[in-house]
Amino acid sequence: MIGEEYSTVIEPHKGLNPFNWREFWRYRELFFILVWRDIKVRYKQTFLGVAWAIFQPFVSMIVFTLFFGVLVKVPSDNLPYPIFVYAGLLPWTLFSNGLSRGSMSVLNETNMISKTYFPRLIIPISSFGAGMVDFVISFFIMAVMMFYYGIIPTLSILVFPLLIFITLIASIGVSVILAALTVSYRDVKYISPFLIQIWMYATPVIYPVSVVPEKWRWVLSLNPMCGVIDGCRSALFGKTFYWNNLLLSALISFLLFIVGLIYFKNVEYRFADII
Amino acid sequence: MKPIIRIENIGKMYSIGAKEKRHDTLGEVIIHTLKSPLRRLKELQGIAHSYDTIFWALKNVSFDVEKGDVVGIVGRNGAGKSTLLKILSKITDPTEGRIAINGRISSLLEVGTGFHPDLTGRENIYLNGAILGMKQAEINRKFDEIVEFAEIEKFLDTPVKRYSSGMYVRLAFAVAAHLEPEILIVDEVLAVGDIQFQKKCMGKMEDVSKGGRTILFVSHNMGALRNLCKTGVLLEGGLCKMIGSSNEVVDYYLSSNSSNDTTDQIKFRKRHRPGLPTRLQITNVVIENKKLNCVNEAETLDELVIKIDYEVLANIDSFCAEWKFKDLYGTNLSYSSSSPLGNIVFYPEANERCGQIQCHIPKVPLSMGEYVLDVALFKPNVVLMDHVEDACRLIIKTSDPMKTGFQYKRENAPFFIECEWSKSSG
C-alpha cells in the first residue's frame, strides 16, 4: 500500500481531525508576516483612519458618559462614570473589533486560499495582531486617565494580563467559528455586526453588574465577557474580585476556543471549493 | 528508484445541485434542517442525493513522477489540469484516491499571490516570498537578485498600486523565480509579460530543471512543453488519456485537436491575467482567404486577411497587435507586430465596445501543412493586454506556387520564397 516511507500523503478528508499544532508551528513565519502586514497596512492609511482606530474607545466613552452617565444616570460602582465605562470599553473593544475583523478575515483572503496552501487558521488568528496594537495604545490612555482621577493601582492589577488573555481566547474562539461560517454562508457577514451589538448590551460595559438582581446574575455570567469586564474593573481599581464569575468566564472562553479550533479545522478543507 | 510522487486513482467530484438545493445562507440551512433533518444529516456526511448533479472533474487519474523529471500536463480547457494541481498543492482535497509525496512541494498557480497594493515593492517581496513558502533568511539572501531580475531598483520603495502592470508581473515573477523547491508545480503562469520577459522566465525554469529538481508543468505552449519536459501527461475530460514522452503526448494532443473547434470559443477561454483587471480582450480570430473566398484554408501565395475581433472592457487609449505563426511542433515561423515592427498603433473610438483590426497578407509564403496562429494585443514595452495561443489554425491544403503541378510540401521547407531561374550567357 503506498504511503509508507513517504513524507506526505494526500487523501480525501475523513472524520473529525484534531488541530495540527506541528503544522501551525512550521508556518509560524507566515503567521508573523501576516500580522506585520496587517499592522503596516493599517498605519499607512490616512491619519483619520489610524486615529479613529486608536481613539474609538475614548470617543465612545465620551458619548456614553453624556447619555448614560449624565442623562440616564446609570450607577457606576462609586467610580466616576467616564473611567468606569472606559475600563469596560478597553477589553470590550479588543473583543468586538477582534470579532468583526476576524470573522471577515477568511473571506477577504479568497485569493490566497484558492492559490496557495497553508493552515487556514493562520488567517483569523493573525488578524488579532493589529487589534493588540490598538489595545496597547488604548491602555496608555487608560493609564493617563487613572492618573487624572488619582486612582493608584493596587496589586490586583497583576490579574489584568490574565484577563486580557481570556478576552483574546474568547474572541479568537468566536471569530474563528464566524469566519468559517461566513465562508459557507453569505448571510453570516450581515448577522455578525448585529450579534456584536447585542452582545455589548448583554455585557456590563455601560452598566455595573450590581444593576442586575442577585438571583439572575448567573445568567449574565454565561457571557464569558461578563466576568472578564467585571474582573478588569476590579483589577484596575482594586475592588473585590468575584472569583466564581471569573472562573466561569475563563472556562466558557476556553471551551469556545477549543470548539472554534476544531470546527474550523474540520471545515477548512472545503474553503477553496466554495469561496 | 522510488518515484517522488505517486498518484493513485485520484478523483474529484463536485456536486452542482440546482440553485434551490444549494444552501448559500445560514437561514436556508436552518429551515432545510428543520424541514428534512434526515436529508441534512446525509448531506453532512457527504452522501449526495439522487437529484444532485454530479460532475467528476477528475476520475481514476494515476501516474508516478520520478525524481528530477519534468512532467508536462496537457489537455483542453476543463480537462482537469488545474484541479489536479490544486489537489497536489493541498488546496483542495480529493474525493477519492491517494497521493504519496516524498519531498516538499512549492506551488506556483498564480503570480503575485498576496500582493498588497498599499505596501511597497520591498515589503511585498517579503510578503509574497513568505506566502510562497520561502524563509525570511532565504529572502534576505536573495533580495538583491530578485530586485535585479525584476528590474525595479528605482521603484522598490513605492507602493505597488502605483506600478504598471508590467512591473507588477515582473516583480511577482521575480520572487517566484527564486524559489528553490524540491518539487515545483507550475500552472500556466508563464503566459504573462512581454516576449522578452517570457524568455527570461523560461530560462529560469530551465535552470530549475537542470538543478535536478522535479517539475510538474501545465501549459498550452507546446514548444515549451517539448523543450522542457521529458514526460507528458494528457488529461481529457477528467481522465488520464495518455502518459508518455512529452513529444509523443504533444503530437497526439495536437493531432486530436486540429482544425477550429467552434465549441472552444476564444472569448471564453481561460487566460492568465496578471493580477490586474483585463481592459482589452480578443473575442475572435479568423483568417479570411480573399482569393478562394473561404476561411482558415489557403494555398501558398494566396491573399489573406487576419481579422481580430476585440472587446474593450475598460479605458484604453491605444494598443498594438502582434501575430505569430508556428508549426505544429511549436517552432516559431514568422511574426509581425503593428508596432514596434510596423508603425501602426490602434486607437479605439471613445465609446467603442467592440471592434476589429485586420492584417493584410498579400501573398502567404507558407508551404503545405497546418499552422498555428498566436495573437496578442499589448502596449509595447509596457503591458500585455491579452494573449491567445492557438487562436486560429491555417491549413494550407495544396501548394503549387510555380504552377507546375509540383507540390511544395512542408518536409522540404516551411517557406516558399518567390524566385526565377535563369542561366547567364557566356
Interface residues (C-beta under 8 A of the other chain):
Chain A: I2 G3 E5 Y6 S7 T8 V9 I10 E11 P12 H13 E29 L30 I33 R37 K40 V41 K44 Q45 N111 M112 I113 S114 K115 T116 Y117 F118 L181 Y185 R186 D187 V188 I191 Y269 A272 D273
Chain B: K2 R6 E8 Y14 H23 D24 T25 L26 G27 V29 K86 I87 L88 S89 K90 I91 T92 D93 P94 T95 E96 G97 R98 I99 A100 I101 N102 G103 R104 I105 S107 L109 E110 T113 G114 H116 D118 L119 E123 Y126 L127 A130 I131 L132 K135 Q136 P159
